[in-house]
Amino acid sequence: MNLVMRTDEDLKGLLLQIQGTALGTHPNCEDDLESLLTWINPNEPQSNHQYKPPTLRLKNSIKMLINRYYNMELPESERDAGYLFIQLVRQFYIYQVRLHFFTFLSHLHTFKDAQRLVKYYEFPLKYVYIFESCPEEWINERDGLMHYLLNRQKELRNNIVSRLRDLIMEDDFDLAMDVVKWLNESHSSVSSMDLMLDLIVEKISRFCQEHMTGSWNNRFLIMETFNKFITNYWSQFCLLLGCPEDNHELTTVIYHLFERQFVQIRMKEIFDIVVKAYPESKPTLLELRRVLLKSKDFTQIVVEFLSNFERQILNPSISTVNALLAYVKTVKAFLTLDPTGRCLHSVSAFVKPYFQERNDLVTILLYAILELHSEEFEGPTKAYLDADSLKQLSQELKDPEFGIESSPGIVPQADLLSRPISTAMTEPHLLYRGVIENFLQWTPEPMDTISKNYNRPLSASRNLLDILMNMFESKDFFVSEFLGLLTRKLLTLKLYTLDHKWSHCLKLLKAKFRPAGATTVVTTGVGGGDCRSIDGGRSGDPSNINNIDVMLRDVRGSSELCKRMHQVAGLDQRIYPKFISPLYWNRGNFSNGWTFQLDPQMALELDKYCQVYNEIKPGRTLHLYKDQGIVVLTLTFQDGRKQRCEATLEQCSVIQQFDISTTTTTGLTEQMIAARLQMDPARARAALQHWVQEGVLYYDGTIYKTKEYLGDKPPGNQPSKDLDTNIQTPNMTPDRDSRLTAILEQSWPFIHGMLTNLGALKVKKIHSFLRVTTPKELNFSMVTASQLESYLHSLVEEERLICTANDTYKLPK
């Protein structure tokens, strides 16, 4: 539309024409004509219509000047003049509308302003039928003004787009239809179709966020969410778009949008889905696997997951058992998501260096495989090992689908039972039908997902143990750790029966790590089973798994030999000796060099066993490892109570020194114990402290006495070791120091991680961080800042840390 503005001279001429034409047909109508032109003029805000119907006099003027022509009430001779008059009034009104529009153009900022303006212009036309014969003239004029308005007013255009967006997001489709209709009628540069398509995408995004976020238990969530959206909104959107509801091409595009939104949402949630919710989240992983087709999507998922996994799991404040539990869930989840194993390879390559820094990783993994209870934990790991998490880790390792006993290509029995019997098995049909069905259902895997340089054995295996082994530099290290655990277990066995779980684990390791060409023979032995491997390996290598065969043979032989010895008269049948071949046993579990005298009575009984052994095995001699073995004691006190205790030979020898009537009243000092048993005083002190903690002895500040009566306690205010007190005595220092040393050594990984992430720190800062980040089972709260500083100084001397000039500590470069 071309907007041509008239000048004031043109307006005056137009008014004279209107007046002359009106007077020609209606003499003396000057007042009526002026009232009419003033009432319809938008530039007369004080005297025009003001959204009020015309008065009775004005109605008569309108009927006389305008409506008589349309009502066919004019004589034939006056019709041409009437038509000319209406045409001139139309020109006058359009002139006044344009003048008003451009006067207030800068004040139009919102859609409501534009609606209000159009309503202002159209109100008098409901009573004055000047466009009755040519309504398109006014429609074109109105739409032309709106077209100009939208193209020139950027602020208005942005506000209308924002308004339409708010209406769509708030489900107010009626008002949204008004906006879309107005945009379409204005024929401006703002395309309602483009706007609606963008808003549909945003609406779908919000809808998916609401219905898909956190919903991980539904296998067909995309389809259900899509159907719900179509049911609620599609008819309204079709009206806004001006398309039929059965436009399948458009609905297919919409469905793909739901798939993309599902992928984007799951990318953000991948850490929680994998670590916190698996296996409950397995349905959503299976659905995600179906819609993941682009390699960049796999890459983004891995990157998003690893950024969270590094921050939340791979930091020193997370114990190894919890970190390993999270990694096992990660392995299962990513094998479910990507059976090719390429994603898992990227994850494993990233986390491997972090796990290799944890010295207790192998021990905890073995604890989980063996399903050990808290009372079976040994070593420094026991101080901060979460038994509940370890139990959960054991359960994860027993998963029949990914379990440590699963093998590639072997279908679990449960899966076989759950599968329907194929046609080829029930009917004599040709096998090619099954081949064709498999071909039609086959989906090729992406060619460039994650990395082309991936480990084929890792990707092909669904065995958890095989995958976890990739975290270690050598499998021999894993076997060596198991050998150490088994050695300690066999040496502390009561009688000669090994729990079934140890034998089961041994069979598993033999199957996994036996050399190529070796033959495994299962025979009845210790714990109900024994595995023997026949190969050409070096049996003397302590890291070789075949040494375990020798150890089990020694225990089994000890059981048979003990039965023969117990038939010999004069031998104490309460003794169950183990005769071992030390060359094949883990020597790290044997004596650290300290010596002591055995109780004479016990030494005599053991000598008898040595003599009988020499008779049964001529030419062989025995050496007693005093630091091994367990003695079960039943202690009787003067008040009649009895207490059953388990102790080492060293602790047993110490307590037997009190089995003399004179010591009941006088007691013994640690120096006296050390002298009698020719024992190091520190070892004597540790053994005495053990019996104080057991409630058998008490310490009065000078000597140790037996607690013959439960009420026995040190006289006066002397500190007592059998009471929980903060008072330290010189005799308590070594034991407390050993505990502090163990705690500080266990806190080193946390210190290392802290300094790696935060840089140089002062002692107080390190101390406060450790009190917050270390597990409470570690009992770091008993370590003071000065004790921590001493430990840090020792690390500096060992060149594991550097102390700067401003007394801060950092890691060496």
GIURBEL-V582787 format. One record per residue. RES is the residue in three letters. PHI is phi in whole degrees, -180 to 180 (* if undefined). BURIAL is + if it has 16 or more other C-alpha atoms within 10 Angstrom, else -. D_LAST is the distance of its C-alpha to the last C-alpha in Angstrom with 2 decimals. Layout:
res;phi;burial;d_last
RES;PHI;BURIAL;D_LAST
RES;PHI;BURIAL;D_LAST
//
This chain:
res;phi;burial;d_last
MET;*;-;76.50
ASN;-98;-;77.51
LEU;-93;-;77.63
VAL;-112;-;80.41
MET;-91;-;81.08
ARG;-86;-;84.64
THR;-88;-;85.55
ASP;-62;-;87.61
GLU;-64;-;90.65
ASP;-63;-;90.14
LEU;-64;-;89.88
LYS;-63;-;93.13
GLY;-62;-;94.89
LEU;-64;+;93.60
LEU;-64;+;94.88
LEU;-66;-;98.28
GLN;-64;+;98.48
ILE;-62;+;97.62
GLN;-66;+;100.18
GLY;-64;-;102.86
THR;-66;+;102.39
ALA;-66;+;102.45
LEU;-69;-;105.57
GLY;-67;-;107.26
THR;-105;+;107.23
HIS;-135;-;107.01
PRO;-61;-;108.87
ASN;61;-;107.90
CYS;-104;+;104.40
GLU;-59;-;102.48
ASP;-66;-;101.20
ASP;-64;+;100.26
LEU;-66;+;98.39
GLU;-64;-;96.46
SER;-62;+;95.50
LEU;-64;+;94.27
LEU;-67;+;92.18
THR;-69;+;90.70
TRP;-68;+;89.84
ILE;-89;+;87.93
ASN;-79;+;86.18
PRO;-68;+;82.43
ASN;-90;+;82.44
GLU;-115;-;84.96
PRO;-63;-;82.75
GLN;-88;-;85.37
SER;-126;-;88.42
ASN;-86;+;87.19
HIS;-64;+;86.84
GLN;50;+;83.83
TYR;63;-;83.37
LYS;-117;-;86.89
PRO;-60;-;89.76
PRO;-68;+;92.58
THR;-72;-;95.57
LEU;-64;-;98.98
ARG;-65;-;100.26
LEU;-67;+;97.20
LYS;-63;+;97.62
ASN;-66;-;101.17
SER;-67;+;100.03
ILE;-63;+;97.43
LYS;-64;+;100.07
MET;-71;+;102.56
LEU;-89;+;100.29
ILE;-116;+;97.78
ASN;-74;+;98.48
ARG;-61;-;102.18
TYR;-66;+;101.13
TYR;-78;+;99.01
ASN;-89;-;101.64
MET;59;-;104.23
GLU;-99;-;106.39
LEU;-83;+;106.94
PRO;-65;-;110.15
GLU;-59;-;109.87
SER;-72;-;110.61
GLU;-104;-;107.67
ARG;-69;+;104.98
ASP;-64;-;103.80
ALA;-67;+;103.52
GLY;-64;+;101.64
TYR;-64;+;99.16
LEU;-63;-;98.66
PHE;-63;+;98.14
ILE;-65;+;95.40
GLN;-65;-;93.67
LEU;-68;+;93.71
VAL;-66;+;92.37
ARG;-61;+;89.50
GLN;-63;-;88.64
PHE;-63;+;88.83
TYR;-66;+;86.53
ILE;-64;+;83.91
TYR;-62;+;84.04
GLN;-67;+;83.47
VAL;-64;+;80.64
ARG;-64;+;78.80
LEU;-60;+;79.37
HIS;-67;+;77.98
PHE;-60;+;75.00
PHE;-74;-;73.80
THR;-69;-;74.47
PHE;-105;-;72.13
LEU;-59;-;69.64
SER;-72;-;66.81
HIS;-95;-;67.31
LEU;-95;+;66.65
HIS;-121;+;63.11
THR;-129;+;63.37
PHE;-63;+;65.20
LYS;-64;-;67.47
ASP;-62;-;68.45
ALA;-67;+;69.48
GLN;-62;-;71.35
ARG;-63;-;73.11
LEU;-68;+;74.17
VAL;-63;+;75.62
LYS;-62;-;77.44
TYR;-64;+;78.82
TYR;-76;+;80.19
GLU;-89;-;81.66
PHE;-59;+;83.34
PRO;-67;+;86.60
LEU;-71;-;86.88
LYS;-72;-;87.68
TYR;-115;+;90.97
VAL;-111;+;91.68
TYR;-89;+;92.01
ILE;-78;+;91.43
PHE;-110;+;89.09
GLU;-64;-;91.20
SER;-85;-;92.42
CYS;-144;-;89.09
PRO;-63;-;86.17
GLU;-64;-;83.75
GLU;-64;-;84.25
TRP;-71;+;82.69
ILE;-62;-;79.99
ASN;-65;-;78.97
GLU;-64;+;79.04
ARG;-62;+;76.91
ASP;-67;+;74.33
GLY;-65;+;74.24
LEU;-64;+;73.39
MET;-68;+;70.59
HIS;-61;+;69.32
TYR;-63;+;69.21
LEU;-61;+;67.57
LEU;-67;+;64.69
ASN;-75;-;64.04
ARG;-97;-;64.09
GLN;-100;+;62.50
LYS;-66;-;58.80
GLU;-62;-;58.26
LEU;-62;+;61.16
ARG;-60;+;59.85
ASN;-66;-;56.42
ASN;-66;-;58.11
ILE;-67;+;60.37
VAL;-61;+;57.49
SER;-65;-;55.70
ARG;-64;+;58.96
LEU;-62;+;59.51
ARG;-62;+;56.01
ASP;-62;-;56.59
LEU;-64;+;59.93
ILE;-66;+;58.56
MET;-68;+;55.68
GLU;-94;-;58.22
ASP;63;-;60.65
ASP;-95;-;63.36
PHE;-78;+;64.73
ASP;-66;-;68.14
LEU;-69;-;66.81
ALA;-62;+;64.31
MET;-64;+;67.31
ASP;-63;-;68.92
VAL;-65;+;65.92
VAL;-63;+;65.71
LYS;-61;-;69.47
TRP;-64;+;69.31
LEU;-64;+;66.51
ASN;-67;+;68.54
GLU;-70;+;71.69
SER;-78;+;70.08
HIS;51;+;68.95
SER;-89;+;66.04
SER;-75;-;62.79
VAL;-86;+;61.22
SER;-89;-;61.59
SER;-66;+;62.19
MET;-64;-;61.40
ASP;-63;-;57.91
LEU;-61;-;57.34
MET;-66;+;58.55
LEU;-64;-;56.42
ASP;-64;-;53.28
LEU;-71;+;54.40
ILE;-64;+;55.16
VAL;-61;-;51.60
GLU;-67;-;50.32
LYS;-63;+;52.90
ILE;-64;+;51.80
SER;-60;+;48.16
ARG;-66;-;49.16
PHE;-62;+;51.51
CYS;-68;+;48.88
GLN;-58;-;46.38
GLU;-73;-;49.09
HIS;-102;-;50.31
MET;-108;+;47.30
THR;-63;-;44.40
GLY;76;-;43.77
SER;-100;-;46.63
TRP;-118;+;45.16
ASN;-104;-;48.09
ASN;-111;+;50.38
ARG;-78;+;50.39
PHE;-122;-;52.53
LEU;-69;+;51.21
ILE;-61;+;51.26
MET;-64;-;54.95
GLU;-66;-;55.92
THR;-67;+;54.16
PHE;-61;+;55.72
ASN;-63;-;59.17
LYS;-66;-;58.85
PHE;-66;+;57.93
ILE;-61;+;60.85
THR;-63;-;63.25
ASN;-84;-;62.30
TYR;-127;-;61.74
TRP;-65;+;62.77
SER;-62;-;66.41
GLN;-68;+;65.47
PHE;-67;+;62.93
CYS;-65;-;65.52
LEU;-64;-;67.93
LEU;-67;+;65.37
LEU;-85;+;64.54
GLY;71;-;68.18
CYS;-128;-;67.62
PRO;-71;-;69.22
GLU;-70;-;67.52
ASP;-94;-;67.82
ASN;-79;-;65.65
HIS;-67;-;63.72
GLU;-63;-;61.65
LEU;-71;-;60.29
THR;-65;-;59.75
THR;-65;-;57.78
VAL;-63;-;55.44
ILE;-61;+;55.20
TYR;-63;+;54.31
HIS;-65;-;51.44
LEU;-63;+;50.19
PHE;-63;+;50.14
GLU;-64;+;48.11
ARG;-66;+;45.50
GLN;-64;+;45.36
PHE;-60;+;44.94
VAL;-64;+;41.97
GLN;-64;+;40.34
ILE;-67;+;40.91
ARG;-69;+;39.60
MET;-60;+;36.40
LYS;-71;-;35.70
GLU;-99;+;36.73
ILE;-59;+;35.13
PHE;-65;+;32.59
ASP;-65;+;35.42
ILE;-64;+;37.73
VAL;-81;+;35.43
VAL;-89;+;33.71
LYS;-93;-;36.16
ALA;-112;+;39.54
TYR;-68;+;39.57
PRO;-93;+;42.05
GLU;-61;-;44.36
SER;-88;+;42.86
LYS;-60;+;43.71
PRO;-58;+;46.76
THR;-72;+;44.80
LEU;-67;+;42.30
LEU;-66;+;45.30
GLU;-69;+;46.74
LEU;-65;+;43.47
ARG;-60;+;43.34
ARG;-70;-;46.82
VAL;-101;-;46.05
LEU;-81;+;42.63
LEU;-122;-;43.59
LYS;-100;-;41.02
SER;-64;-;37.73
LYS;-67;-;36.03
ASP;-68;+;37.20
PHE;-60;+;35.47
THR;-63;+;32.25
GLN;-64;-;32.51
ILE;-64;+;33.24
VAL;-65;+;30.18
VAL;-64;-;27.89
GLU;-63;-;29.58
PHE;-65;+;29.39
LEU;-67;+;25.71
SER;-63;-;24.75
ASN;-76;-;26.75
PHE;-65;+;25.79
GLU;-66;-;22.06
ARG;-73;-;22.82
GLN;-100;-;25.55
ILE;-116;+;24.93
LEU;-88;+;21.37
ASN;-107;+;20.04
PRO;-62;+;19.65
SER;-74;+;22.88
ILE;-93;+;24.93
SER;-66;+;26.02
THR;-63;+;25.74
VAL;-66;+;29.50
ASN;-72;+;29.76
ALA;-65;+;26.93
LEU;-67;+;28.65
LEU;-62;+;31.98
ALA;-64;+;30.80
TYR;-70;+;29.51
VAL;-63;+;32.85
LYS;-63;+;34.72
THR;-62;+;32.57
VAL;-60;+;33.53
LYS;-64;+;37.18
ALA;-65;+;37.27
PHE;-74;+;35.68
LEU;-71;+;37.95
THR;-70;+;40.82
LEU;-72;+;39.72
ASP;-137;+;38.93
PRO;-61;+;40.61
THR;-69;+;39.18
GLY;84;+;35.74
ARG;-71;+;33.91
CYS;-62;+;32.62
LEU;-63;+;31.61
HIS;-61;+;29.72
SER;-64;+;27.57
VAL;-65;+;27.02
SER;-63;+;26.25
ALA;-63;-;23.74
PHE;-76;-;21.84
VAL;-83;+;22.00
LYS;-55;-;21.53
PRO;-62;-;17.71
TYR;-67;-;18.09
PHE;-71;+;20.96
GLN;-68;-;19.45
GLU;-78;-;16.99
ARG;-92;-;20.21
ASN;-70;-;21.58
ASP;-95;+;25.01
LEU;-62;+;25.60
VAL;-64;+;27.98
THR;-61;+;29.80
ILE;-67;+;30.51
LEU;-62;+;31.64
LEU;-67;+;34.00
TYR;-57;+;35.22
ALA;-69;+;36.12
ILE;-62;+;37.87
LEU;-82;+;39.76
GLU;55;+;40.56
LEU;-74;+;39.98
HIS;-92;-;41.21
SER;-60;-;39.35
GLU;-72;-;41.20
GLU;-95;-;39.89
PHE;-70;+;36.18
GLU;-136;-;34.49
GLY;79;-;31.27
PRO;-64;-;28.58
THR;-62;+;28.84
LYS;-61;+;32.28
ALA;-65;+;31.10
TYR;-132;+;29.92
LEU;-91;+;31.64
ASP;-86;+;33.89
ALA;-65;+;37.10
ASP;-66;-;38.50
SER;-66;+;35.52
LEU;-65;+;35.63
LYS;-64;+;39.33
GLN;-65;-;38.81
LEU;-63;+;36.23
SER;-61;+;38.85
GLN;-65;-;41.41
GLU;-65;+;39.23
LEU;-70;+;38.73
LYS;-92;+;42.52
ASP;-55;-;43.21
PRO;-64;+;45.87
GLU;-79;+;44.74
PHE;-120;+;41.07
GLY;-62;+;41.35
ILE;-70;+;39.65
GLU;-102;+;43.04
SER;-74;+;43.77
SER;-133;+;43.97
PRO;-60;-;44.03
GLY;88;-;47.57
ILE;-99;-;49.03
VAL;-90;-;50.63
PRO;-58;-;50.69
GLN;-61;-;54.20
ALA;-60;-;54.06
ASP;-67;-;53.48
LEU;-64;-;56.37
LEU;-69;-;58.65
SER;-83;-;57.71
ARG;-81;-;58.38
PRO;-69;-;61.92
ILE;-71;-;63.86
SER;-70;-;64.01
THR;-63;-;67.29
ALA;-64;-;66.96
MET;-87;-;67.01
THR;-106;-;70.04
GLU;-124;-;72.13
PRO;-79;-;73.12
HIS;-91;-;71.66
LEU;-69;-;69.86
LEU;-73;-;66.12
TYR;-65;-;65.49
ARG;-64;-;65.83
GLY;-65;-;62.66
VAL;-63;-;60.84
ILE;-65;-;61.97
GLU;-62;-;60.94
ASN;-63;-;57.42
PHE;-65;-;57.24
LEU;-69;-;58.38
GLN;-91;-;55.81
TRP;-75;-;52.88
THR;-122;-;50.15
PRO;-68;-;47.74
GLU;-80;-;44.04
PRO;-58;-;42.02
MET;-81;-;41.02
ASP;-125;-;37.70
THR;-73;+;36.28
ILE;59;+;32.53
SER;-155;-;31.67
LYS;-82;-;33.91
ASN;-100;-;31.40
TYR;-112;+;31.69
ASN;-84;-;32.14
ARG;-61;-;35.89
PRO;-61;-;36.01
LEU;-66;+;33.95
SER;-70;+;36.19
ALA;-83;-;39.33
SER;-93;+;38.67
ARG;-113;+;39.47
ASN;-91;+;38.73
LEU;-61;+;36.09
LEU;-65;+;35.19
ASP;-62;+;34.69
ILE;-71;+;32.39
LEU;-67;+;30.38
MET;-64;-;30.02
ASN;-69;-;28.00
MET;-78;+;25.06
PHE;-99;+;24.85
GLU;-66;-;23.72
SER;-147;-;27.05
LYS;-69;-;30.31
ASP;-61;-;30.82
PHE;-64;-;28.13
PHE;-63;+;30.21
VAL;-64;+;33.36
SER;-63;+;31.94
GLU;-65;+;31.07
PHE;-64;+;34.58
LEU;-61;+;35.98
GLY;-65;+;34.37
LEU;-62;+;35.76
LEU;-65;+;39.12
THR;-61;+;39.26
ARG;-62;+;38.81
LYS;-66;-;41.33
LEU;-67;+;43.89
LEU;-71;+;43.56
THR;-102;-;44.23
LEU;-63;+;47.01
LYS;-86;-;50.26
LEU;59;-;52.93
TYR;-137;+;51.88
THR;-100;-;51.56
LEU;-96;+;48.27
ASP;-57;-;47.83
HIS;-61;-;48.55
LYS;-65;-;45.13
TRP;-70;+;43.50
SER;-64;+;46.01
HIS;-64;+;45.50
CYS;-64;-;41.74
LEU;-63;+;42.37
LYS;-61;+;44.73
LEU;-63;+;42.23
LEU;-66;+;39.50
LYS;-63;+;42.07
ALA;-70;+;43.13
LYS;-83;-;39.61
PHE;-116;-;38.10
ARG;-67;+;41.11
PRO;-62;-;41.06
ALA;-61;-;43.12
GLY;91;-;46.73
ALA;-77;+;46.52
THR;-114;-;49.31
THR;-104;+;48.88
VAL;-119;-;51.86
VAL;-99;-;52.17
THR;-130;-;54.40
THR;-72;-;55.35
GLY;-160;+;53.24
VAL;-62;+;51.08
GLY;72;+;50.72
GLY;92;-;53.23
GLY;-168;+;51.44
ASP;-144;+;49.77
CYS;-115;+;48.09
ARG;-119;+;48.51
SER;-114;+;46.90
ILE;-106;-;48.65
ASP;-153;-;46.46
GLY;-98;-;45.40
GLY;-71;-;42.02
ARG;-82;-;41.05
SER;-72;+;42.26
GLY;-84;-;40.50
ASP;-73;-;36.96
PRO;-66;+;35.81
SER;-86;+;33.79
ASN;-79;+;36.94
ILE;-66;+;38.73
ASN;-69;+;42.03
ASN;-61;+;41.34
ILE;-64;+;42.15
ASP;-60;+;45.66
VAL;-66;+;46.10
MET;-62;+;44.91
LEU;-66;+;47.30
ARG;-65;+;50.03
ASP;-62;+;49.52
VAL;-68;+;49.86
ARG;-65;+;52.87
GLY;-66;+;54.39
SER;-63;+;53.79
SER;-63;+;55.69
GLU;-67;-;58.61
LEU;-69;+;58.64
CYS;-64;+;58.55
LYS;-62;-;61.61
ARG;-67;-;63.45
MET;-66;+;62.48
HIS;-68;+;63.62
GLN;-86;-;67.04
VAL;-84;-;67.26
ALA;-69;-;69.25
GLY;94;-;67.64
LEU;-92;+;64.05
ASP;-74;-;62.39
GLN;-79;-;61.92
ARG;-85;-;59.30
ILE;-101;-;56.71
TYR;-122;+;54.89
PRO;-79;+;52.97
LYS;-118;+;50.39
PHE;-104;+;50.63
ILE;-117;+;47.43
SER;-102;-;46.29
PRO;-60;-;43.01
LEU;-63;-;41.89
TYR;-102;+;41.46
TRP;-99;+;40.03
ASN;-69;+;36.42
ARG;-70;-;36.22
GLY;-68;-;33.26
ASN;-92;-;35.86
PHE;-100;+;38.02
SER;-53;-;38.46
ASN;-92;-;35.65
GLY;109;-;38.01
TRP;-80;-;39.97
THR;-129;+;43.76
PHE;-164;+;46.72
GLN;-89;+;50.45
LEU;-73;+;51.87
ASP;-58;+;54.84
PRO;-53;-;57.91
GLN;-64;-;59.63
MET;-67;-;56.63
ALA;-62;-;56.05
LEU;-63;-;59.73
GLU;-65;-;59.56
LEU;-69;+;56.55
ASP;-62;-;58.34
LYS;-62;-;61.23
TYR;-64;+;58.99
CYS;-64;+;57.73
GLN;-65;-;61.32
VAL;-65;-;62.31
TYR;-62;+;59.29
ASN;-64;-;60.38
GLU;-73;-;63.81
ILE;-76;-;62.59
LYS;-117;-;59.94
PRO;-61;-;61.42
GLY;86;-;59.13
ARG;-114;-;56.02
THR;-121;-;54.39
LEU;-114;-;52.20
HIS;-125;-;49.17
LEU;-88;-;48.48
TYR;-92;-;44.94
LYS;-70;+;45.44
ASP;-85;+;42.19
GLN;-113;+;43.35
GLY;95;+;46.18
ILE;-128;+;47.57
VAL;-114;+;50.71
VAL;-98;-;52.72
LEU;-114;-;54.64
THR;-118;-;57.45
LEU;-94;-;57.71
THR;-114;-;61.06
PHE;-112;-;61.50
GLN;-67;-;64.61
ASP;-82;-;64.90
GLY;93;-;65.37
ARG;-77;-;62.11
LYS;-126;-;60.15
GLN;-135;-;56.45
ARG;-94;-;54.87
CYS;-135;-;51.38
GLU;-111;-;48.94
ALA;-148;+;47.18
THR;-79;+;45.54
LEU;-60;+;47.63
GLU;-65;+;45.92
GLN;-67;+;46.70
CYS;-64;+;50.17
SER;-63;+;50.91
VAL;-67;+;49.91
ILE;-70;+;52.13
GLN;-69;-;55.00
GLN;-69;+;55.21
PHE;-92;+;56.58
ASP;-85;-;59.29
ILE;-134;-;61.72
SER;-59;-;64.29
THR;-71;-;63.50
THR;-77;-;59.84
THR;-64;+;60.89
THR;-99;-;62.01
THR;-86;-;60.17
GLY;80;+;56.73
LEU;-136;+;54.06
THR;-98;+;51.02
GLU;-67;+;47.72
GLN;-67;+;48.61
MET;-65;+;51.89
ILE;-63;+;50.23
ALA;-61;+;47.70
ALA;-70;-;50.60
ARG;-64;-;52.83
LEU;-97;+;50.27
GLN;51;-;48.47
MET;-116;+;45.29
ASP;-61;+;42.13
PRO;-56;+;42.75
ALA;-65;-;39.52
ARG;-67;+;40.59
ALA;-62;+;44.06
ARG;-63;+;42.72
ALA;-65;+;40.71
ALA;-66;+;43.82
LEU;-63;+;46.03
GLN;-62;+;43.70
HIS;-59;+;43.94
TRP;-74;+;47.71
VAL;-66;+;47.54
GLN;-66;-;45.58
GLU;-77;-;48.16
GLY;81;+;50.90
VAL;-90;+;52.60
LEU;-117;+;51.90
TYR;-138;+;51.48
TYR;-118;+;50.23
ASP;-99;+;52.32
GLY;102;+;49.91
THR;-127;-;51.28
ILE;-129;-;52.34
TYR;-104;+;51.95
LYS;-130;+;55.10
THR;-77;+;56.06
LYS;-90;+;56.68
GLU;-67;+;60.22
TYR;-125;-;61.03
LEU;-60;-;58.81
GLY;-83;-;59.60
ASP;-63;-;58.35
LYS;-152;+;55.74
PRO;-60;+;54.68
PRO;-70;-;57.38
GLY;68;-;56.88
ASN;-105;-;53.54
GLN;-67;-;51.51
PRO;-65;+;48.21
SER;-120;+;48.45
LYS;-79;+;45.77
ASP;-91;+;47.68
LEU;-111;-;47.53
ASP;-82;-;44.68
THR;-139;-;43.93
ASN;-93;-;41.11
ILE;-77;-;42.53
GLN;-103;-;40.43
THR;-114;-;42.13
PRO;-58;-;40.76
ASN;-76;+;41.76
MET;-90;-;39.68
THR;-58;-;36.43
PRO;-60;-;35.19
ASP;-68;-;35.78
ARG;-66;-;34.19
ASP;-62;-;31.19
SER;-66;-;30.79
ARG;-67;-;30.94
LEU;-63;+;28.38
THR;-62;+;26.03
ALA;-64;-;26.56
ILE;-64;+;25.97
LEU;-67;+;22.73
GLU;-65;-;21.44
GLN;-73;+;22.56
SER;-84;+;20.81
TRP;-59;-;17.30
PRO;-59;+;16.99
PHE;-69;+;18.13
ILE;-64;+;15.66
HIS;-61;+;12.72
GLY;-65;+;14.37
MET;-64;+;15.21
LEU;-70;+;11.85
THR;-65;-;10.68
ASN;-85;-;13.85
LEU;-109;-;14.51
GLY;83;-;11.46
ALA;-67;+;12.07
LEU;-138;+;15.48
LYS;-87;-;18.10
VAL;-61;+;19.87
LYS;-62;-;22.94
LYS;-67;-;21.21
ILE;-62;+;19.34
HIS;-64;+;22.70
SER;-67;-;24.71
PHE;-65;-;22.55
LEU;-65;+;22.76
ARG;-64;+;26.50
VAL;-90;-;26.90
THR;-90;+;24.66
THR;-75;+;25.18
PRO;-61;+;28.41
LYS;-65;-;31.32
GLU;-65;-;32.00
LEU;-74;+;28.92
ASN;59;-;30.78
PHE;-69;+;27.77
SER;-62;-;30.37
MET;-82;-;31.38
VAL;-93;+;28.03
THR;-88;-;28.19
ALA;-65;-;25.54
SER;-68;-;25.96
GLN;-66;-;25.58
LEU;-64;+;22.34
GLU;-64;+;21.12
SER;-62;-;22.14
TYR;-66;+;20.25
LEU;-64;+;17.01
HIS;-62;+;17.71
SER;-66;-;18.16
LEU;-68;+;14.78
VAL;-65;+;13.36
GLU;-63;-;15.71
GLU;-83;-;14.54
GLU;64;-;10.90
ARG;-90;-;10.18
LEU;-135;+;9.64
ILE;-125;+;9.41
CYS;-102;+;12.74
THR;-85;-;13.19
ALA;-67;-;16.57
ASN;-97;-;18.12
ASP;62;-;17.67
THR;-108;+;15.12
TYR;-116;+;12.50
LYS;-146;+;9.09
LEU;-81;+;6.45
PRO;-68;-;3.80
LYS;-77;-;0.00
//
